[in-house]
Every structure is written in C-alpha cells, then in structure tokens.
C-alpha cells in the first residue's frame, strides 16, 4: 500500500513544524509493514486515518489527533508490554525535531499512551476520539471483524491455543462489561450495537459464557 506524501506535508504544516521529514513517513510505513504484523499494519493505520478524517470537526486539535494515530502502533512487538510507551517516545522526539513546541509533543505523546489500556474517564475529547477510533474495528462489519480476529491470532502465533483463548476471552469480557465501549456520542450511536454483537460472537466462539 502506498501513502501519499502531500497529506503528510499538510499535516506537519498544520502542526506548525519548521521542518518536514519525508523520510520519517517512510520509516513509519516500513514499521507498519513489518513481517510479524498481521493486524497492526498499514490496513489498520489507513482505517484509523479515515475515521480521523470523518470526525475531524469534533476534535479540538485534529492535526495532533491525526499524527498520534500515525504513531500509536509505530512500535509493535506482541511479546512486549511497552509498545505504546516506545511509540509515544518516538512521536514526541519526532515532533520536537520538527520544531513544534514541547506542549504539542507532550499532548501527542499522551494520546499515544492513552491506547495502552483503552480506557479514559477524562473529558479530553481528543483522547476520547483517539480511543474510539482505535476500537472502531470492534464495530466493523461481520466480515471485517472476523478478519481482524484472524489477524490478531496470527500475531500471537507464538502463544499456544489454550493461553490465547483465555487471554482473548478476558479482553472480550472486559469490553462487554463496560457500560459503553465507546466514549463519544458519535461512536456510541454508530458502532456500539455492532461492536457488542461482534464481541458476543467472539466470546461464543471461544467457548465462554457471555
């Protein structure tokens, strides 16, 4: 998959960057194209960016939200627990290197870190949108959701089936136990019902009691 350079340049211009590193975009594309990835790929990145464009008018700082999505899975190793922290560090360093202010770097890093546990109780609309966009896959079509589940399993091929099913069931149950999966009205109104249907199907397939 190719990604155009012009939207990348416009994004950095909106952030007030004094220098625009085209090579950084290539590095990120290469990261999302790593061979061990099956879900956290350019497909996922494109889907997230499309959602960001669709809800752009709802964001307080849409350019910061968009760049945070570029970086949110920039570092991904299913065997590690610090992917979000390392991705946030890369994002912050890149933002500062481009000549943006430290407050911009801090906010973007915080948005990336927010995806670590997919839970926010704050009133930061950009953080809420960040998490809802990252979880939008749960409310996708049945076919896309089933593909996503196969992709996640492939990323955890190093985990035996029993352990994977147990861990996956805990994640699915934690999502279903929430009063609402999504934090914003727009995502609750459009994706909540389908997400719960998908997750219940997943739980049933795992042999768990929903």
C-alpha atoms as one frame of an Amber mdcrd trajectory, in Angstrom:
protein
   0.000   0.000   0.000   1.275   3.434  -0.893   0.564   6.552   1.138   0.704
   9.980  -0.494   3.275  12.476   0.720   1.130  15.606   0.307  -1.302  14.883
   3.189   1.762  14.183   5.346   3.242  17.569   4.469  -0.048  19.338   5.110
  -0.337  17.633   8.494   3.028  18.881   9.677   2.232  22.349   8.350  -0.923
  22.362  10.471   1.186  21.405  13.482   3.434  24.415  12.895   6.542  22.392
  12.038   9.575  24.324  10.825  10.958  21.241   9.044   9.081  18.362   7.413
  10.809  14.997   7.368   9.542  12.929   4.430  11.881  10.167   5.454  10.003
   9.825   8.740   6.846   8.903   6.860   8.801   6.191   5.041  10.107   4.914
   8.377   6.585   4.695   9.764   5.285   2.950   6.646   8.152   0.466   6.973
   7.297  -0.093  10.648   3.647  -0.838   9.886   4.833  -3.211   7.131   6.981
  -5.428   9.380   6.608  -9.117   8.632   5.422 -10.114  12.104   2.417  -7.790
  11.875  -0.937  -9.050  10.682  -3.444  -6.651  12.250  -1.300  -3.685  13.334
  -0.474  -2.931   9.716  -0.982  -0.231   7.118  -4.533  -1.521   6.742  -5.233
  -0.631  10.384  -3.453   2.710  10.035  -5.477   3.614   6.947  -8.710   2.682
   8.683  -7.804   4.860  11.671  -6.855   7.823   9.484 -10.150   7.513   7.587
 -12.028   7.659  10.887  -9.982  10.680  11.970 -10.966  12.485   8.792 -14.628
  11.617   9.321 -14.698  13.073  12.853 -12.224  15.871  12.228 -14.682  18.626
  13.114 -15.272  17.070  16.545 -11.616  17.206  17.584 -10.114  20.127  19.473
  -6.748  19.662  17.780  -7.380  17.453  14.735  -3.809  17.593  13.436  -2.466
  16.339  16.767  -5.034  13.537  16.785  -4.051  12.529  13.257  -0.331  12.438
  14.000  -0.932  10.484  17.197  -2.748   7.876  15.113   0.228   7.667  12.769
   2.405   6.810  15.756   0.056   4.834  18.002   1.303   1.430  16.767   4.603
   2.615  15.327   6.419   0.223  17.653   4.723  -3.139  17.877   6.083  -6.396
  19.236   3.398  -8.767  20.580   5.946 -10.206  23.013   6.490  -6.850  24.756
   4.398  -4.699  27.081   5.984  -1.314  26.365   4.942  -0.778  22.748   2.800
   2.279  23.459   5.478   3.875  25.633   8.118   3.381  22.955   5.746   4.638
  20.257   4.982   7.729  22.339   8.681   8.416  22.828   9.263   8.183  19.076
   6.341  10.520  18.428   7.491  13.117  20.940  11.073  13.069  19.683   9.871
  13.469  16.092   7.563  16.364  16.944  10.337  18.203  18.777  12.799  17.529
  15.942  10.330  19.118  13.521  10.423  22.328  15.538   6.999  22.063  17.142
   6.502  23.211  20.695   7.055  20.901  23.671   3.385  21.208  24.631   2.428
  19.785  21.218   4.855  16.904  21.680   3.507  16.220  25.158  -0.124  16.167
  24.036   0.600  13.848  21.109   2.620  11.523  23.332  -0.261  11.422  25.820
  -2.715  10.479  23.070  -0.492   7.586  22.014  -0.124   6.410  25.620  -3.892
   6.519  26.081  -4.208   3.494  23.780  -2.261   1.352  26.242  -5.293   0.346
  28.298  -8.076   1.684  26.052  -9.735   3.386  28.974 -10.275   7.027  29.795
 -12.512   8.695  32.342 -11.404  12.216  31.492 -13.225  14.838  29.441 -10.477
  15.313  26.837 -12.427  14.898  23.605  -9.287  14.201  21.583  -8.319  11.342
  23.922 -11.861  10.019  23.701 -11.766  10.132  19.909  -8.325   8.527  19.903
  -9.583   5.519  21.839 -12.842   5.250  19.935 -11.006   5.297  16.621  -8.569
   2.632  17.818 -11.510   0.474  18.936 -13.610   1.163  15.851 -12.622  -2.244
  14.466 -14.890  -3.831  17.087 -17.911  -2.234  15.438 -16.916  -3.046  11.874
 -18.812  -5.342   9.528 -19.016  -9.002  10.487 -16.589  -9.915   7.715 -14.006
  -7.290   8.699 -14.304  -8.165  12.393 -13.751 -11.859  11.660 -10.728 -10.954
   9.542  -9.406  -8.823  12.417  -9.730 -11.754  14.812  -7.755 -13.996  12.452
  -5.122 -11.294  12.122  -4.776 -10.929  15.899  -4.415 -14.689  16.285  -1.667
 -14.680  13.654   0.238 -12.011  15.589   0.129 -14.257  18.632   1.168 -17.414
  16.828   3.874 -17.859  19.481   1.160 -18.329  22.144  -0.423 -21.763  22.488
  -4.123 -22.058  21.742  -5.345 -22.504  25.325  -3.435 -19.494  26.601  -4.526
 -17.350  23.679  -8.186 -18.266  24.071  -8.047 -17.495  27.792  -6.381 -14.129
  27.285  -8.632 -13.209  24.394 -11.737 -14.120  26.400 -10.616 -11.828  29.226
 -10.218  -8.946  26.784 -13.602  -9.561  25.160 -15.337  -9.889  28.525 -13.745
  -6.671  29.746 -15.093  -4.833  26.714 -18.595  -6.271  27.124 -18.596  -5.404
  30.834 -18.239  -1.707  30.144 -21.342   0.447  30.435 -20.383   1.613  26.955
 -17.483   0.508  24.777 -17.136   3.916  23.181 -16.549   7.233  24.903 -18.137
   9.627  22.406 -21.756  10.022  21.375 -20.942   9.635  17.695 -19.283   6.251
  18.147 -21.832   5.022  20.647 -24.571   5.936  18.198 -22.974   4.305  15.160
 -20.825   1.398  16.374 -21.808   0.358  19.900 -24.546  -2.111  18.915 -22.478
  -3.820  16.219 -19.426  -3.945  18.480 -21.360  -5.779  21.182 -22.745  -8.209
  18.612 -19.249  -8.893  17.274 -17.759  -9.339  20.714 -20.520 -11.687  21.809
 -19.960 -13.774  18.671 -16.276 -13.841  19.527 -16.950 -14.911  23.083 -19.313
 -17.662  21.936 -16.671 -18.933  19.531 -14.123 -19.020  22.334 -16.417 -21.326
  24.244 -17.020 -18.851  27.054 -20.288 -17.926  28.721 -21.301 -14.383  27.824
